[in-house]
Amino acid sequence: MTSAPPRHPQLAVSASIFREDRVLLVRRARSPASGFYSLPGGRVEYGEPLEAALLREIAEETALTVEIAGLAGWREVVPGPANAGHYVILSFAARWIAGEPVVNDELDDAVWVAPEAVGTFKVTEGLPAIVAAAWAAIKA
């Protein structure tokens, strides 16, 4: 039995994590976005502050310790042929503090790449612009 998607938008967070001059991309192993590179992140739980949700999701998905630098932008995914759910994703810029990526069962790859190379990967829609905005925030 499969459950129907929620009838209201879901709030999610993600992070462009920078280690020196590279950003971390992770490849999704499950829907939504299976096979696409994106940023670590996920849904915000009811009553959970955004930054706490982001730190939790990064730890769960990659085992990294990061410092959040600030909001880099947002993206909205609406129901359509390729998407069953409606998501509002707040994307943050973050600095790597410690650890090496250890992916969980939601991911099947993690790579550090130059920010300008993000578009050469099979990425989720709008990802190069979000990473560019986050990189600008980190360098400011």
N, C-alpha and C positions, 0 to 999 in steps of 0.2 A: 504494500500500500504506500503510495507517495502522497505527501501532504501538498496542499495547494500553496502557492507563494503567498506571502503576506499581502494584504490589500492596502497597505500604506508604505511609504518610503522607509527604507532601513538606513540608519546612520552608520557610516564606516569611517575608518581612519587608515592612512598609509604614510610611509616615510621614504624619502630619498635619503639614504644613509651614505654619507661621504667619508671615505678613508683616504686621507691625503687628496689626490686629484682623481679619485675613482668613485663611482657610485655602485651600490649593490643592486643587481637585478635578480629576481627569483622567478623560476618558471612554475606556473600553476599545474598541478597534477590532476586536479578535479575541476568540475564545473563550479561556478562560472569561470570562463577564460582558460580552460584546460589547454595546455600546450603553448600558451602565450607567456612571455616574460612581462613582469610587472614589478610592483614594489611590495615589500612586506606590509601586511596590515590585515584588517578585518573589521567585523562589526563591533560597535560600541554596545555594551550591556546596559540595561536600564539602571540609572543612578550612578553610572561610572563616569568620572571626569574624562574628557578627551585625552589628555596627556597620559593618564593612567591606562586607558584603553590602548593607546599606542605603544607604550612601554610593554604592556602585557602581551600584545600581539607580536611585537618584535621578538620578545623572549621566547614565546611559544613556537614561532615559525623559524627562527634563526639562531637562538641562544646567544645573541649579541647583547652587549651593554652599550647604550647610546645616550647622547645628550641632545635633547630637542632644542633646535635653534629658533623655530618659529613656523608659522603657517606659510606655506608656499603657494597654495591655491586649492581649488576644489574641482570636482568633476561630478557629473550626474549621469547615471545610467538608467534609462527608462525602459519599461517593458516593450518588447518588439520581437521580430522573428528570431533574433539571436539571444535575447535576454528575457527570462521569465520574471525577474524581479525589478524593483525600482530602488536604486541605491543613490545616496548622496555621500560622496567620499571627500573628506577633508584631508588634504595631503600636506604633510609637514616636511621641513628640512631638518636633518639630524646629522650629528657628528659621531662617528665610531669612537668608542672609548676602549672596549676590550672584547676579546673572543674571536673565534673563527666561525663562519657560518656552518651550522648544523641544521639541515632542513628537516621539517617534520613531515608527516604523511600527506599534507596538503600541497607540498612542493616536491619537485624532482630534480632541481638544479639551482645553483646560486653562483653568480659570477660578478666579479668587480670589473667595471668597464669605464672608459673615459666618458664623461657626460655627452660629448659630441658624437659618440658611437652608438648611443641608445637606439637611434632610428635604424641601425643596420640589423637589429634583432627583430624577431616576430613579437611585437609588443601590443599591449592593450591600447585602445584608441586614446589619443591625447597624451600618452606617456612622455614623448620627447619634450613637449612644452612644459609639463609639470616638472620634469627633471631640470630643464633649463632655468625655470623660475627658482627652484630650490637651490641650484648651483649659484645663481646670482645672489640669493639671500645669504648663503654660506660665505661667499667672497666679500660681502659688504662689510 
